[in-house]
Amino acid sequence: MSFAYLALLFLFITSLESCGYSSKSLLRSNVRSIYVPIFDNNTFRRGYEFDLTKAVRDQILLRTRLNIVDKDEADSVLFGKITSVNENVLIENTRDNIVESRVSVGIEIRWVDRRTGRTIVERKNIKRQAEFIVSRNETLTSSSKESFVIVAQGVVDAMEEDW
């Protein structure tokens, strides 16, 4: 092998190492467990707090290494609050029937280290939306559940360390 080939190979490998990708978790390494109580609900839509809390727990289990445990065993607690649920009509037919609509869900979260009492992450305006089409038998309820999953993904994204 020539010196030029080895030099190019070395430069290529070094450039890959410095590209910013990492296989390590983006969550804090000193937090291994979490307790997620039922989210508060500041809207008039009852029951949504249970669906959203379940979606957040599912996303934490799916996308992180954190164990969800009881409050007394947890290193941390994730508090959440539903701040808004809005439905917007996108398309109506000539008879004023809804054809397509959108539901938007807004939440706040605060992730606290139980051992120190310090706030790890606090986000005030996580908003996500999902659309539904009536002719496909989609409803406000089905699109709300879809938006809860999307919001839950946003919660896990917010829990990751800032780079």
N, C-alpha and C positions, 0 to 999 in steps of 0.2 A: 504494500500500500504506500502511496505517496504521501509526503508530508502535507501537501495541499488538501488531499482527501481527508486526512485525519483532522486537520484544522477546521475544515468545513463541518465535519461530523461533530466535533467538539462545540462549535458555535451553534449548530442546530440543537443539540441536547441542552445547552445552557439557555437558549432562547425558550425552549419548552418549559424549563423549570421556572422561568421568571414571568410566565404569562398570566399568573394570578389565579390559576386553578388550584384547588386543594381537595384532597379526599377526606379531610377531617370535617367533623360536624361544625356547623356555623353557630350552634348553641353554646352557651357557656359550659365549659367542661366541669366546673365544680357543682353544677346542678344536675342531679340524676333522677329526681322524682318531682311530680307535680300533682297538686290537688286542684280540680276545676269545679267550683260550686256552680249551681244553676245561675245563669246570667240574670241580671236585673232587666226589667222591661219597662221603659218609660213611654211606651206607646199604648194605644187602645186595642191593639191586636193581642188577645190573650192566647197563651200556649206557645207562642213563637220562641219564648225563652228556653223551653225544653228542647225544641228541635234544633235551635242554634247551639246550645250547650253540647248536645249529642254530636253534632257535626264537628265542633271544635275538638272534642275528645277523640273522635275518629281520626281527624287529620293529625293530631299530635301523635297518636299511635302509629299512623301510617307513615308519617314523614320525619319523625324524630326518634331519638334513642331514649327519650324520657319515659319513665314508668308512671302511670296514673295510679295514685294510691289514696288512702284515706287522709284526711286533714292532719291527724296527729303524726303520721309517718312521713309527710311530704317535706322536701327541702324548700319547695316554693309553692305559691298559690297564684292562680291566674283568675283575676276578677274581671268580669265583663258586664257591659250594659248595652242593651239595644236602645239607640237614641232615635232612630227613625225607621219607618217602613212606609214607603210611598209607592202608589200605583199610578202609572201614567199611560193613558191610551195613546197608542201610536197610529193605529188605523181603524177607522169606522167604515161600515158599509153605508149604502144609501138609506137604510132604515134605522140608522143610529145604533146599530148593534156593533159591539166591539169585535174586531177581527184580530187585531194584534195589540198587545199591551206589554208593559215593562214594570217589574217590581224592583225597587231599589231599597237596600237595607244598609243602615249606618250603625256602627257600634263604636264603643270605646273599650280599651283594655288597660289593665294595670297588672303587671307580673311582679310579684314581690318575693324576695328571698326570706323565708320564715326564720332562718337562723340569725339573720342580722337585722331584719325589718326594713332593709333597703329596697327601693323600687329598682328592678332590673330593666324593665321596659314599660313605657307609658305612651300610648297612642290614642289620640282623641277623635280622629276622623277617618276611620276605616269604612269605606263605602264600596259596595259592589252591587251589580244589578244582573237580572236575568229577564229574558223576554219570553212571552208565551203566545201561542197562536191558538185561538179558540177552535178553528176547524180541525185541528189535530187532537182535540179533546184535552188540551193543556188548560190548566186553570191557574188562578192566583195561588192556590195552595201548592200545586206542583212546582210552579216557578219560584215560589218563596223558598221551598226546600232546596231547589237548585241554587238559589242565591245564597242560602245559608252555607252550602258547601263551598261556594266561591269566597264568601266572607271568611269562613274557617281557614281556607288556604291563605288568605291575607293575614290572618292572625298568626299563623305559623311563620309566615314571611317576616312579620313584625317582630317576632320573638328572636329571630336570628341576630347575631351581633352585627353592628354597623361596621362597615369596612371603611 
